[in-house]
Amino acid sequence: MVLQPSERHHRDWSHRRLGPWCSPTGSPAPLSCETGCGEGSWILVCRLLVPTQVSLLSMEEDIDTRKINNSFLRDHSYATEADIISTVEFNHTGELLATGDKGGRVVIFQREQESKNQVHRRGEYNVYSTFQSHEPEFDYLKSLEIEEKINKIRWLPQQNAAYFLLSTNDKTVKLWKVSERDKRPEGYNLKDEEGRLRDPATITTLRVPVLRPMDLMVEATPRRVFANAHTYHINSISVNSDYETYMSADDLRINLWNFEITNQSFNIVDIKPANMEELTEVITAAEFHPHHCNSFVYSSSKGTIRLCDMRASALCDRHSKFFEEPEDPSNRSFFSEIISSISDVKFSHSGRYIMTRDYLTVKVWDLNMENRPIETYQVHDYLRSKLCSLYENDCIFDKFECVWNGSDSVIMTGSYNNFFRMFDRNTKRDVTLEASRENSKPRAILKPRKVCVGGKRRKDEISVDSLDFSKKILHTAWHPSENIIAVAATNNLYIFQDKVN
Amino acid sequence: MGTMFARGLKRKSAEDGEDVEGGLAGAQAMPSYSLQRQSLLDMSLVKLQLCHMLVEPNLCRSVLIANTVRQIQEEMAQDGTWRVVAPQAAGRAPLDRLVSTDILCRSVREQEGERPGPDAGDGHTPDLVPGLATVPSAQALRSPQSSLWEVDSSRENRGGFQKSLDQIFETLENKTSGSVEELFADVDSPYYDLDAVLTGMVGSTQSGHGSGLQAFSSATAPPPSSSCRSDLGELDHAVEILVET
């Protein structure tokens, strides 16, 4: 791909913040004109190792968590499978970053505050709170385990001092409240300082308890548990723009919940056939429209997207819009359907577009055009000739996610060998970067990577056969307004930022 | 999991010779395609069986694999090659044919030249898009067991990998139903008919389910505001279901 030299390369936009969104046909966002997909523009801010169960105890004693986060000398061998990150999500301001892992834990990172003394530390994220969200369960009727792996985390918009998030495993959604406590009451009449009851006979005076400052403590409490509503595995949750409801989607059904009511949910989509033997299609992802609280989309394993309007009927089995790209007959193979299965669907911040990820491509659709996407980006087309092997080792079923940047001008998704890709929708430039321990020096500039397809391999290129398919970037997140990204690679969380920032 | 393909070498010319001798009816031109398609079918069936592990199988993956199996079956039925795989020819197939099958990954246009031609003996006009062939379901959907019997007969000729394959085929044999579709019958066990009951029952956690069960529910039912004791609530449901039925 020929890279066009950017005329606006020297524009200084460091003082500007990205607007909420802008139309791709309008003026490009700063990212697209300057550094987003250019060479040498992304730097590593920090690499965070999700603390293992073993080290959690010591972490509570260690006040300076920065020491642990920046300690690249941590022995990788202590990481267990429970530490594999399974979801990453920034909150609405970007101040907090939540990760969920296979062991059912949620770890929340908080951005380092700006300080005059250490200007360069801004942008680093440190551990803010850790809690066990879900536990492994056993379904006695089916004699099957229910995994505690966190499939998705979604933040609620902040309405008071506390933070709220939804986390879900295969079966149960939980609403967690994360709040800070920096004062505690002292001077109770009936209890002494340790909390023991005092002998009433010894109480001679009455006093009013006062609040005294204490060391900051962050506590997470489960406020709601939404259980027993899903027969199949939950793959998505999405908070509605009314902030009163949210939806949870499993393979065959989508339920609508009210945050206040845990013992009931409305079933709004049901694609389960009367006879399960006729099952040929499942729901793979779902999301509410960012502004219209009555609209949502869901994607399927056959590569289709349906837009539904909840005002039309109680059960939204009939879609308002149906998005499907006609198949290219010349590319047809036994794996066509599998690679067309959509693994993720995301509305743009503007609400005008949706982005879908299937095995080999990322597509951008205009909500007003159902018959084909407006943009298609090849993520790793060199895998097209290897589909059979990828089917054999199950990699073809990997579910990659995709994300928009704050202004909807750049999209990002992961690949194998710890590669992740960014596509600039305006300049049509793209870049492949790698999240690896070798590049783990702080502030190290990421070098673009390239996969060699043909015969002759250049010095820095890597050949397709050398790719490590066990290292996959399935989960990434983009800060809502700045050029800061979080990339999850197994049990490592990499935070990169645009160096101009 | 560094390099994972390029293990299976293309041995088209050698295969041609062997298989023409084996006399696959109606498949003069490129039997390697048929054999590799067969191996993809075998691989898919193995994958469907391996789904039944301790954790509930991934439904999306199962559906996609089952659809692939159906596609292959439809195409094989159309070719007329469905019952044709001769045990001897299958036995001679090297083990690593199960591995890399690049031919199958090629697009239809490339495969066109390899598929059995119109004069292959059954008067069948090759489809431009073989996978999309619409065949009446009664004709197209054969039980995968029929292919298993053929593969099984050559069991002794294969290597160690075949052992685990055999165990899986035996499990499949022991199933009362043979069709791919009924693999989902497992997913939809009678318990799933209770899901409507469950979701309806969730609302009645606190009120109990008839006075007879009050003893159970009052003992273990969590107070409405205590949201963390969901495990007790679920156990409660399980008990109520068992007692109910």
Interface residues (C-beta under 8 A of the other chain):
Chain A: E135 E137 Y140 L141 K142 L144 E145 I146 E147 D170 T172 K174 P222 R223 R224 V225 A227 N228 A229 T231 Y232 H233 D251 L252 T262 N263 Q264 S265 N267 M276 E277 E278 L279 T280 E281 V282 T284 S301 P329 S330 N331 R332 S333 F334 F335 S336 E337 I338 S341 R384 S385 K386 L387 C388 S389 Y391 E392 N393 D394 F397 D465 S466 D468 F469 S470
Chain B: M1 G2 T3 M4 F5 A6 R37 L40 M43 K47 L54 V55 E56 N58 L59 C60 R61 V63 L64 A66 N67 T68 Q71 I72 L98 V99 S100 T101 D102 L104 C105 R106 S107 V108 R109 L128 V129 P130 G131 L132 S179 E181 E182 F184 A185 V187 D188 S189 Y191 Y192 D195 L198 T199 M201 V202 G203 T205 S227 C228 S230 D231 G233 E234 L235 H237 A238 I241
